[in-house]
Amino acid sequence: MVQFAVSGQFRSRDGFNEFTTDVEAPNKNVARERVYANIGSQHGLKRTQIKIDSVRSLSDNADTGANADADADESEVAG
């Protein structure tokens, strides 16, 4: 799974409050859905009251998958 930073706004009594949260998800769409669920349940909001401005990946693709395994193999050989 990949870490995503999701930022946006949600409606409150005083107008709009901004938020930024980190979510672990397999892709951007799932990260977006998890934020709707989390913010909505914490603040009693519907999806229409939550506006997501950006979803960006915090993990580099080079740190996951085959490259991470190759780095581990190199450290075993060097040690």
C-alpha positions as CSV (number, residue, x, y, z in Angstrom):
1,M,0.0,0.0,0.0
2,V,1.0,3.6,-0.6
3,Q,0.8,6.6,1.7
4,F,-1.2,9.5,0.3
5,A,-1.4,13.1,1.6
6,V,-5.0,14.4,1.1
7,S,-6.0,18.0,1.6
8,G,-9.2,19.9,1.3
9,Q,-12.0,21.6,3.1
10,F,-15.2,20.7,4.9
11,R,-18.2,22.7,5.8
12,S,-18.7,23.7,9.5
13,R,-20.8,26.1,11.4
14,D,-18.2,28.9,11.0
15,G,-17.7,28.4,7.3
16,F,-15.1,26.0,5.9
17,N,-12.3,24.3,7.8
18,E,-9.2,23.1,5.9
19,F,-7.7,19.7,6.6
20,T,-4.6,17.7,5.5
21,T,-4.4,14.0,6.4
22,D,-2.3,11.0,5.5
23,V,-4.0,7.9,4.3
24,E,-2.7,4.4,3.4
25,A,-4.4,3.0,0.3
26,P,-3.7,1.0,-2.9
27,N,-4.5,4.0,-5.2
28,K,-5.7,7.6,-5.3
29,N,-9.4,6.8,-5.7
30,V,-9.4,4.5,-2.6
31,A,-7.5,7.2,-0.6
32,R,-10.2,9.7,-1.6
33,E,-13.0,7.4,-0.5
34,R,-11.3,6.7,2.8
35,V,-11.0,10.5,3.5
36,Y,-14.7,10.9,2.7
37,A,-15.5,8.1,5.2
38,N,-13.1,9.3,7.9
39,I,-13.9,13.0,7.8
40,G,-17.6,12.3,7.4
41,S,-17.8,10.0,10.4
42,Q,-15.7,12.2,12.6
43,H,-17.7,15.4,11.9
44,G,-21.1,14.1,10.9
45,L,-20.8,15.3,7.4
46,K,-22.1,14.1,4.0
47,R,-19.8,13.8,1.0
48,T,-21.3,16.9,-0.5
49,Q,-20.0,18.9,2.5
50,I,-16.4,17.7,2.0
51,K,-14.3,19.1,-0.8
52,I,-11.0,17.3,-1.6
53,D,-8.5,19.7,-3.3
54,S,-5.5,17.4,-3.8
55,V,-4.4,13.8,-3.4
56,R,-0.6,13.2,-3.7
57,S,1.6,10.2,-3.1
58,L,4.1,10.4,-0.3
59,S,5.9,7.1,-1.3
60,D,8.4,6.9,-4.1
61,N,7.9,4.1,-6.6
62,A,11.6,3.3,-6.3
63,D,11.2,2.4,-2.7
64,T,8.6,-0.3,-3.3
65,G,8.5,-3.5,-5.3
66,A,11.5,-5.1,-7.0
67,N,14.0,-2.3,-6.3
68,A,13.5,-2.6,-2.5
69,D,14.3,-6.3,-2.8
70,A,17.4,-5.6,-4.9
71,D,18.7,-3.2,-2.3
72,A,18.2,-5.8,0.5
73,D,20.1,-8.4,-1.6
74,E,23.0,-6.0,-2.1
75,S,23.3,-5.3,1.6
76,E,23.5,-9.0,2.4
77,V,26.3,-9.5,-0.1
78,A,28.2,-6.5,1.2
79,G,27.9,-7.6,4.8
